[in-house]
Amino acid sequence: MTIESVDENTDGDFAKYVEKLHQLSEGSVHKRFDPYVDIDWNSPELAVFANDERWILPESADPLTNGDWYRSLPKEKQIAIGMWRQANVAKVGLQFEQILINGMLNYIQTLPNGSPEFRYCTHEIIEEGNHTLMFQEMVNRVGMNVPGGSPYMKVFSPLFPLAGRLMPLVFFVGVLAGEEPIDHIQKSILRSGEEIHPIMANVMRIHVAEEARHISFAHEFLEHHIKELNTANRLALSIAFPIVMRVLCDFIAVPPPQFWETFDIPKSVKRELFWDHPKSQQTLRNYFADVRMLAEKAGLMNPVSKRIWKLMGIDGKQSRYRSEPNRAEAVLLKSA
């Protein structure tokens, strides 16, 4: 699937696209963060100490809290699991950002002079580099020796960035597949109203703020360039879209084998929480409300692709706008 050039003199959509990318780039200039300026890591408030209940996972903000298993554990174990889980999510985020940076570098090397994507992508690469520093600092401070992604993620991580050069549309679908679940989890925790450790709060607020631009770019990029595909390539992408979403979501959201071994958790619990429990199934669907909206707008929802979305377990209601809180489903989950 190649991206053909668009004649900016005859395509009004191109001018709008360029302006949106310019606005995102200006946002990176004027509203940027530095993890070593904006977070006072040595502040007493950010100290990590044993048996701090602020590490207990907020209810309904993480699949691990679905069902009765997590809440039935002793508080000490809930805290230990919460610390391990949050540190590992940060480590997975770091590893995914590294893959994204490599893929974006591959992508921008293919761009001609005057490309509207070059400046924005370079800004994003810089921001993602700062995020890797921030995530690793959080992991170090928490003190859990977490591995991050699954062994499969580590095997395939050198290959995924090649898509940035060879199949940029598939690459940016993959970018959303990794960014949307992490963004959803972090927003759910921040919106939960429950007290969380200040390290988590600081890291999540910065990441959510800048990730809004990154996700916006991926949406704009895909919506704009999908229009250039012929019928056969658009059908192929419509089928690949939900498959990439689900596969990469599992790499990002499901804890690695070390987690289940460290805490001696039965396989039946893993199966229930990822993704057999009804609340977990709804959590999985909630991750992708925004990308379902994108797929509809980009013309990727058709009778065949809709069956794939359902088969992957990520079908459902589309967002009306990006980051729309799903209030009705939140009420349903709490009452379940």
C-alpha positions as a Markdown table, in Angstrom:
| # | Residue | x | y | z |
|---|---|---|---|---|
| 1 | Met | 0.0 | 0.0 | 0.0 |
| 2 | Thr | 1.8 | 3.1 | -1.2 |
| 3 | Ile | 1.0 | 6.7 | -0.6 |
| 4 | Glu | 0.7 | 8.7 | -3.8 |
| 5 | Ser | 1.4 | 12.4 | -4.0 |
| 6 | Val | -1.5 | 14.8 | -3.8 |
| 7 | Asp | -1.6 | 18.0 | -5.9 |
| 8 | Glu | -1.9 | 20.7 | -3.4 |
| 9 | Asn | -3.0 | 23.2 | -6.1 |
| 10 | Thr | -6.2 | 21.2 | -6.9 |
| 11 | Asp | -7.0 | 19.5 | -3.6 |
| 12 | Gly | -8.7 | 21.6 | -0.9 |
| 13 | Asp | -8.4 | 18.8 | 1.6 |
| 14 | Phe | -4.7 | 18.9 | 1.3 |
| 15 | Ala | -4.6 | 22.5 | 2.4 |
| 16 | Lys | -6.7 | 21.7 | 5.5 |
| 17 | Tyr | -4.5 | 18.7 | 6.2 |
| 18 | Val | -1.3 | 20.8 | 6.1 |
| 19 | Glu | -2.9 | 23.4 | 8.4 |
| 20 | Lys | -3.9 | 20.7 | 10.9 |
| 21 | Leu | -0.3 | 19.4 | 10.9 |
| 22 | His | 1.0 | 22.9 | 11.3 |
| 23 | Gln | -1.2 | 23.4 | 14.4 |
| 24 | Leu | 0.0 | 20.2 | 15.9 |
| 25 | Ser | 3.6 | 21.2 | 15.3 |
| 26 | Glu | 3.0 | 24.6 | 16.9 |
| 27 | Gly | 1.5 | 22.8 | 19.9 |
| 28 | Ser | 4.8 | 20.9 | 20.2 |
| 29 | Val | 6.7 | 24.1 | 20.2 |
| 30 | His | 4.6 | 26.0 | 22.7 |
| 31 | Lys | 3.1 | 23.3 | 24.9 |
| 32 | Arg | 5.9 | 20.8 | 25.5 |
| 33 | Phe | 7.2 | 19.1 | 28.6 |
| 34 | Asp | 10.6 | 18.0 | 29.9 |
| 35 | Pro | 10.4 | 15.1 | 32.4 |
| 36 | Tyr | 13.4 | 16.5 | 34.3 |
| 37 | Val | 12.1 | 20.0 | 34.5 |
| 38 | Asp | 8.3 | 19.4 | 35.0 |
| 39 | Ile | 8.7 | 16.5 | 37.5 |
| 40 | Asp | 10.6 | 17.1 | 40.7 |
| 41 | Trp | 11.8 | 13.4 | 41.1 |
| 42 | Asn | 13.6 | 14.1 | 44.4 |
| 43 | Ser | 10.6 | 15.8 | 46.0 |
| 44 | Pro | 9.6 | 14.0 | 49.3 |
| 45 | Glu | 6.0 | 13.8 | 47.9 |
| 46 | Leu | 7.3 | 11.4 | 45.2 |
| 47 | Ala | 9.1 | 9.1 | 47.6 |
| 48 | Val | 8.3 | 5.4 | 47.2 |
| 49 | Phe | 7.9 | 3.4 | 50.4 |
| 50 | Ala | 6.5 | 0.0 | 51.4 |
| 51 | Asn | 2.7 | -0.6 | 52.0 |
| 52 | Asp | 1.6 | 2.6 | 50.3 |
| 53 | Glu | -2.1 | 2.0 | 49.5 |
| 54 | Arg | -1.9 | 4.6 | 46.7 |
| 55 | Trp | -0.5 | 1.9 | 44.5 |
| 56 | Ile | -3.7 | -0.2 | 44.7 |
| 57 | Leu | -5.1 | -0.3 | 41.2 |
| 58 | Pro | -8.2 | 1.9 | 40.8 |
| 59 | Glu | -11.4 | 0.0 | 40.2 |
| 60 | Ser | -12.5 | -0.5 | 36.6 |
| 61 | Ala | -9.4 | 1.4 | 35.3 |
| 62 | Asp | -7.5 | -1.8 | 34.6 |
| 63 | Pro | -8.6 | -5.3 | 33.5 |
| 64 | Leu | -6.9 | -6.8 | 36.6 |
| 65 | Thr | -9.6 | -5.2 | 38.8 |
| 66 | Asn | -12.5 | -6.8 | 36.9 |
| 67 | Gly | -14.2 | -9.5 | 38.8 |
| 68 | Asp | -13.5 | -10.4 | 42.5 |
| 69 | Trp | -10.0 | -11.8 | 42.2 |
| 70 | Tyr | -7.9 | -8.6 | 42.8 |
| 71 | Arg | -10.1 | -7.1 | 45.5 |
| 72 | Ser | -10.1 | -10.4 | 47.5 |
| 73 | Leu | -6.4 | -10.3 | 47.9 |
| 74 | Pro | -4.7 | -9.0 | 51.1 |
| 75 | Lys | -3.9 | -5.3 | 50.9 |
| 76 | Glu | -0.1 | -6.0 | 50.9 |
| 77 | Lys | -0.5 | -8.2 | 47.8 |
| 78 | Gln | -2.8 | -5.6 | 46.1 |
| 79 | Ile | -0.1 | -3.0 | 46.6 |
| 80 | Ala | 2.7 | -5.2 | 45.3 |
| 81 | Ile | 0.7 | -6.1 | 42.3 |
| 82 | Gly | -0.3 | -2.5 | 41.7 |
| 83 | Met | 3.4 | -1.4 | 41.9 |
| 84 | Trp | 4.5 | -4.2 | 39.5 |
| 85 | Arg | 1.7 | -3.5 | 37.1 |
| 86 | Gln | 2.2 | 0.2 | 36.9 |
| 87 | Ala | 5.9 | -0.1 | 36.6 |
| 88 | Asn | 5.5 | -2.7 | 33.8 |
| 89 | Val | 2.9 | -0.6 | 31.9 |
| 90 | Ala | 5.6 | 2.2 | 32.0 |
| 91 | Lys | 8.2 | -0.2 | 30.7 |
| 92 | Val | 5.9 | -1.4 | 27.9 |
| 93 | Gly | 5.2 | 2.2 | 27.0 |
| 94 | Leu | 8.9 | 2.9 | 26.9 |
| 95 | Gln | 9.5 | -0.1 | 24.6 |
| 96 | Phe | 6.6 | 0.8 | 22.3 |
| 97 | Glu | 7.9 | 4.4 | 22.1 |
| 98 | Gln | 11.3 | 3.1 | 21.0 |
| 99 | Ile | 9.7 | 1.1 | 18.3 |
| 100 | Leu | 7.6 | 4.1 | 17.2 |
| 101 | Ile | 10.7 | 6.3 | 17.1 |
| 102 | Asn | 12.5 | 3.8 | 14.9 |
| 103 | Gly | 9.5 | 3.5 | 12.6 |
| 104 | Met | 9.0 | 7.2 | 12.3 |
| 105 | Leu | 12.7 | 7.7 | 11.5 |
| 106 | Asn | 12.3 | 5.1 | 8.7 |
| 107 | Tyr | 9.2 | 6.9 | 7.5 |
| 108 | Ile | 10.6 | 10.5 | 7.4 |
| 109 | Gln | 13.7 | 9.3 | 5.5 |
| 110 | Thr | 11.3 | 8.6 | 2.5 |
| 111 | Leu | 9.7 | 12.1 | 2.5 |
| 112 | Pro | 10.5 | 14.6 | -0.2 |
| 113 | Asn | 11.4 | 18.2 | 0.5 |
| 114 | Gly | 8.3 | 20.2 | 1.4 |
| 115 | Ser | 6.5 | 17.3 | 2.9 |
| 116 | Pro | 3.9 | 18.5 | 5.5 |
| 117 | Glu | 4.6 | 15.4 | 7.7 |
| 118 | Phe | 8.3 | 15.9 | 8.2 |
| 119 | Arg | 8.2 | 18.7 | 10.7 |
| 120 | Tyr | 5.5 | 17.2 | 12.8 |
| 121 | Cys | 7.0 | 13.7 | 12.9 |
| 122 | Thr | 10.3 | 15.1 | 14.0 |
| 123 | His | 8.6 | 17.0 | 16.8 |
| 124 | Glu | 6.9 | 13.8 | 17.9 |
| 125 | Ile | 10.2 | 11.8 | 17.8 |
| 126 | Ile | 11.7 | 14.3 | 20.2 |
| 127 | Glu | 8.7 | 14.1 | 22.5 |
| 128 | Glu | 8.6 | 10.3 | 22.4 |
| 129 | Gly | 12.3 | 10.3 | 23.4 |
| 130 | Asn | 11.4 | 12.4 | 26.4 |
| 131 | His | 8.7 | 9.9 | 27.3 |
| 132 | Thr | 11.2 | 7.0 | 27.3 |
| 133 | Leu | 13.3 | 8.9 | 29.8 |
| 134 | Met | 10.2 | 9.6 | 31.9 |
| 135 | Phe | 9.0 | 6.0 | 31.9 |
| 136 | Gln | 12.4 | 4.6 | 32.7 |
| 137 | Glu | 12.8 | 7.1 | 35.6 |
| 138 | Met | 9.4 | 5.9 | 37.0 |
| 139 | Val | 10.4 | 2.3 | 36.7 |
| 140 | Asn | 13.7 | 3.0 | 38.5 |
| 141 | Arg | 12.0 | 4.9 | 41.3 |
| 142 | Val | 9.3 | 2.2 | 41.8 |
| 143 | Gly | 12.1 | -0.3 | 42.1 |
| 144 | Met | 10.4 | -3.3 | 40.4 |
| 145 | Asn | 12.6 | -5.2 | 38.0 |
| 146 | Val | 9.9 | -5.5 | 35.4 |
| 147 | Pro | 10.5 | -6.8 | 31.8 |
| 148 | Gly | 8.0 | -4.8 | 29.9 |
| 149 | Gly | 6.4 | -6.5 | 26.9 |
| 150 | Ser | 5.9 | -10.1 | 26.2 |
| 151 | Pro | 8.6 | -12.3 | 24.6 |
| 152 | Tyr | 6.7 | -12.1 | 21.3 |
| 153 | Met | 6.8 | -8.3 | 21.4 |
| 154 | Lys | 10.6 | -8.4 | 21.8 |
| 155 | Val | 11.0 | -10.9 | 19.0 |
| 156 | Phe | 9.0 | -8.8 | 16.5 |
| 157 | Ser | 10.0 | -5.3 | 17.7 |
| 158 | Pro | 13.0 | -5.0 | 15.2 |
| 159 | Leu | 10.7 | -5.8 | 12.3 |
| 160 | Phe | 7.8 | -3.5 | 13.1 |
| 161 | Pro | 9.7 | -0.2 | 12.4 |
| 162 | Leu | 10.4 | -1.4 | 8.8 |
| 163 | Ala | 6.7 | -0.8 | 8.1 |
| 164 | Gly | 7.4 | 2.9 | 8.5 |
| 165 | Arg | 9.3 | 2.8 | 5.3 |
| 166 | Leu | 7.6 | 0.0 | 3.4 |
| 167 | Met | 3.9 | 0.3 | 4.5 |
| 168 | Pro | 3.4 | 3.6 | 6.3 |
| 169 | Leu | -0.4 | 3.2 | 6.5 |
| 170 | Val | -0.1 | -0.1 | 8.3 |
| 171 | Phe | 2.6 | 1.4 | 10.5 |
| 172 | Phe | 0.4 | 4.2 | 11.7 |
| 173 | Val | -2.5 | 1.8 | 12.2 |
| 174 | Gly | 0.0 | -0.1 | 14.5 |
| 175 | Val | 0.9 | 3.2 | 16.2 |
| 176 | Leu | -2.7 | 3.7 | 17.2 |
| 177 | Ala | -3.0 | 0.1 | 18.2 |
| 178 | Gly | -0.3 | 0.7 | 20.8 |
| 179 | Glu | -1.2 | 4.2 | 21.8 |
| 180 | Glu | -4.9 | 4.0 | 22.2 |
| 181 | Pro | -5.0 | 1.2 | 25.0 |
| 182 | Ile | -2.3 | 2.9 | 27.1 |
| 183 | Asp | -4.0 | 6.3 | 26.6 |
| 184 | His | -7.3 | 4.8 | 27.6 |
| 185 | Ile | -5.9 | 3.1 | 30.7 |
| 186 | Gln | -4.2 | 6.3 | 31.9 |
| 187 | Lys | -7.2 | 8.5 | 31.3 |
| 188 | Ser | -9.4 | 6.0 | 33.1 |
| 189 | Ile | -7.1 | 6.1 | 36.1 |
| 190 | Leu | -7.0 | 9.9 | 36.1 |
| 191 | Arg | -10.7 | 10.2 | 35.7 |
| 192 | Ser | -11.5 | 7.6 | 38.4 |
| 193 | Gly | -11.1 | 10.2 | 41.2 |
| 194 | Glu | -9.2 | 7.6 | 43.3 |
| 195 | Glu | -6.0 | 8.7 | 45.0 |
| 196 | Ile | -2.9 | 7.4 | 43.2 |
| 197 | His | 0.8 | 7.8 | 43.8 |
| 198 | Pro | 2.1 | 11.2 | 42.7 |
| 199 | Ile | 4.7 | 9.6 | 40.5 |
| 200 | Met | 2.0 | 8.0 | 38.5 |
| 201 | Ala | -0.1 | 11.1 | 38.5 |
| 202 | Asn | 2.7 | 13.3 | 37.2 |
| 203 | Val | 3.8 | 10.8 | 34.5 |
| 204 | Met | 0.3 | 10.1 | 33.3 |
| 205 | Arg | -0.7 | 13.8 | 33.1 |
| 206 | Ile | 2.3 | 14.6 | 30.9 |
| 207 | His | 1.9 | 11.6 | 28.8 |
| 208 | Val | -1.8 | 12.0 | 28.2 |
| 209 | Ala | -1.3 | 15.7 | 27.3 |
| 210 | Glu | 1.3 | 15.1 | 24.7 |
| 211 | Glu | -0.2 | 11.8 | 23.5 |
| 212 | Ala | -3.3 | 13.7 | 22.5 |
| 213 | Arg | -1.2 | 15.4 | 19.8 |
| 214 | His | 0.4 | 12.1 | 18.7 |
| 215 | Ile | -2.9 | 10.3 | 18.4 |
| 216 | Ser | -4.5 | 13.3 | 16.6 |
| 217 | Phe | -1.7 | 13.1 | 14.0 |
| 218 | Ala | -2.2 | 9.4 | 13.4 |
| 219 | His | -5.9 | 9.9 | 13.0 |
| 220 | Glu | -5.3 | 12.9 | 10.5 |
| 221 | Phe | -2.6 | 11.0 | 8.7 |
| 222 | Leu | -4.7 | 7.9 | 8.1 |
| 223 | Glu | -7.9 | 9.7 | 7.3 |
| 224 | His | -6.1 | 11.8 | 4.7 |
| 225 | His | -4.0 | 9.2 | 3.0 |
| 226 | Ile | -6.5 | 6.4 | 3.0 |
| 227 | Lys | -8.4 | 8.4 | 0.4 |
| 228 | Glu | -5.5 | 7.8 | -2.0 |
| 229 | Leu | -5.9 | 4.0 | -1.9 |
| 230 | Asn | -7.5 | 2.0 | -4.8 |
| 231 | Thr | -10.4 | -0.2 | -4.0 |
| 232 | Ala | -8.4 | -3.4 | -3.5 |
| 233 | Asn | -5.9 | -1.8 | -1.1 |
| 234 | Arg | -8.6 | -0.1 | 0.9 |
| 235 | Leu | -10.4 | -3.4 | 1.3 |
| 236 | Ala | -7.1 | -5.1 | 2.4 |
| 237 | Leu | -6.4 | -2.3 | 4.9 |
| 238 | Ser | -10.0 | -2.5 | 6.2 |
| 239 | Ile | -9.4 | -6.2 | 7.1 |
| 240 | Ala | -5.9 | -5.6 | 8.5 |
| 241 | Phe | -7.0 | -2.7 | 10.6 |
| 242 | Pro | -8.9 | -4.6 | 13.4 |
| 243 | Ile | -6.4 | -7.5 | 13.3 |
| 244 | Val | -3.5 | -5.2 | 14.0 |
| 245 | Met | -5.5 | -3.4 | 16.7 |
| 246 | Arg | -6.2 | -6.6 | 18.6 |
| 247 | Val | -2.8 | -8.3 | 18.2 |
| 248 | Leu | -0.8 | -5.2 | 19.3 |
| 249 | Cys | -3.3 | -4.5 | 22.1 |
| 250 | Asp | -2.5 | -7.9 | 23.6 |
| 251 | Phe | 1.2 | -7.1 | 23.4 |
| 252 | Ile | 0.6 | -3.8 | 25.2 |
| 253 | Ala | -2.2 | -4.6 | 27.7 |
| 254 | Val | -1.7 | -8.2 | 28.8 |
| 255 | Pro | 1.0 | -8.6 | 31.5 |
| 256 | Pro | 4.0 | -10.8 | 30.5 |
| 257 | Pro | 4.6 | -14.4 | 31.8 |
| 258 | Gln | 6.9 | -13.0 | 34.6 |
| 259 | Phe | 3.9 | -11.3 | 36.2 |
| 260 | Trp | 1.8 | -14.4 | 36.5 |
| 261 | Glu | 4.8 | -16.4 | 37.8 |
| 262 | Thr | 5.9 | -13.7 | 40.3 |
| 263 | Phe | 2.6 | -13.6 | 42.0 |
| 264 | Asp | 1.7 | -17.3 | 41.5 |
| 265 | Ile | -1.6 | -16.5 | 39.7 |
| 266 | Pro | -3.6 | -19.4 | 38.2 |
| 267 | Lys | -4.0 | -19.6 | 34.4 |
| 268 | Ser | -7.8 | -19.5 | 34.9 |
| 269 | Val | -7.5 | -16.0 | 36.4 |
| 270 | Lys | -5.5 | -14.8 | 33.5 |
| 271 | Arg | -8.0 | -16.2 | 31.0 |
| 272 | Glu | -10.9 | -14.6 | 32.9 |
| 273 | Leu | -9.3 | -11.2 | 33.2 |
| 274 | Phe | -7.8 | -11.2 | 29.6 |
| 275 | Trp | -10.5 | -11.3 | 28.1 |
| 276 | Asp | -13.2 | -13.8 | 29.3 |
| 277 | His | -14.9 | -11.8 | 32.0 |
| 278 | Pro | -17.8 | -9.6 | 30.7 |
| 279 | Lys | -16.3 | -6.5 | 32.3 |
| 280 | Ser | -12.9 | -7.2 | 30.7 |
| 281 | Gln | -14.6 | -7.8 | 27.3 |
| 282 | Gln | -16.2 | -4.4 | 27.6 |
| 283 | Thr | -12.9 | -2.8 | 28.7 |
| 284 | Leu | -11.3 | -4.2 | 25.6 |
| 285 | Arg | -14.1 | -2.7 | 23.4 |
| 286 | Asn | -13.8 | 0.6 | 25.1 |
| 287 | Tyr | -10.1 | 0.9 | 24.1 |
| 288 | Phe | -11.1 | 1.2 | 20.5 |
| 289 | Ala | -14.2 | 3.5 | 20.4 |
| 290 | Asp | -12.1 | 6.3 | 18.8 |
| 291 | Val | -10.5 | 4.1 | 16.2 |
| 292 | Arg | -13.9 | 2.6 | 15.2 |
| 293 | Met | -14.9 | 6.2 | 14.6 |
| 294 | Leu | -11.8 | 6.7 | 12.5 |
| 295 | Ala | -12.4 | 3.5 | 10.5 |
| 296 | Glu | -16.0 | 4.7 | 9.7 |
| 297 | Lys | -14.9 | 8.2 | 8.6 |
| 298 | Ala | -12.1 | 6.7 | 6.5 |
| 299 | Gly | -14.4 | 4.3 | 4.7 |
| 300 | Leu | -12.9 | 1.2 | 6.2 |
| 301 | Met | -16.1 | -0.2 | 7.8 |
| 302 | Asn | -17.7 | -2.6 | 5.3 |
| 303 | Pro | -19.6 | -5.9 | 5.7 |
| 304 | Val | -16.4 | -7.9 | 5.7 |
| 305 | Ser | -14.4 | -5.7 | 8.0 |
| 306 | Lys | -17.3 | -5.4 | 10.5 |
| 307 | Arg | -17.2 | -9.2 | 10.9 |
| 308 | Ile | -13.5 | -9.0 | 11.6 |
| 309 | Trp | -14.0 | -6.3 | 14.3 |
| 310 | Lys | -16.6 | -8.6 | 15.9 |
| 311 | Leu | -14.4 | -11.7 | 15.6 |
| 312 | Met | -11.5 | -9.8 | 17.3 |
| 313 | Gly | -13.9 | -8.8 | 20.1 |
| 314 | Ile | -13.4 | -5.1 | 19.6 |
| 315 | Asp | -16.6 | -4.1 | 17.9 |
| 316 | Gly | -19.1 | -1.7 | 19.5 |
| 317 | Lys | -20.3 | 1.9 | 19.7 |
| 318 | Gln | -18.2 | 4.5 | 18.0 |
| 319 | Ser | -17.1 | 7.7 | 19.7 |
| 320 | Arg | -18.8 | 10.9 | 18.5 |
| 321 | Tyr | -15.5 | 12.8 | 19.0 |
| 322 | Arg | -12.0 | 11.8 | 20.1 |
| 323 | Ser | -11.6 | 10.9 | 23.8 |
| 324 | Glu | -15.4 | 11.0 | 24.4 |
| 325 | Pro | -15.9 | 9.6 | 28.0 |
| 326 | Asn | -18.1 | 6.5 | 27.7 |
| 327 | Arg | -20.5 | 7.4 | 30.6 |
| 328 | Ala | -23.2 | 4.9 | 29.9 |
| 329 | Glu | -20.7 | 2.0 | 29.7 |
| 330 | Ala | -18.9 | 3.2 | 32.9 |
| 331 | Val | -22.2 | 3.0 | 34.8 |
| 332 | Leu | -22.8 | -0.5 | 33.4 |
| 333 | Leu | -19.4 | -1.7 | 34.4 |
| 334 | Lys | -19.7 | -0.3 | 38.0 |
| 335 | Ser | -23.1 | -2.1 | 38.4 |
| 336 | Ala | -21.8 | -5.4 | 37.0 |
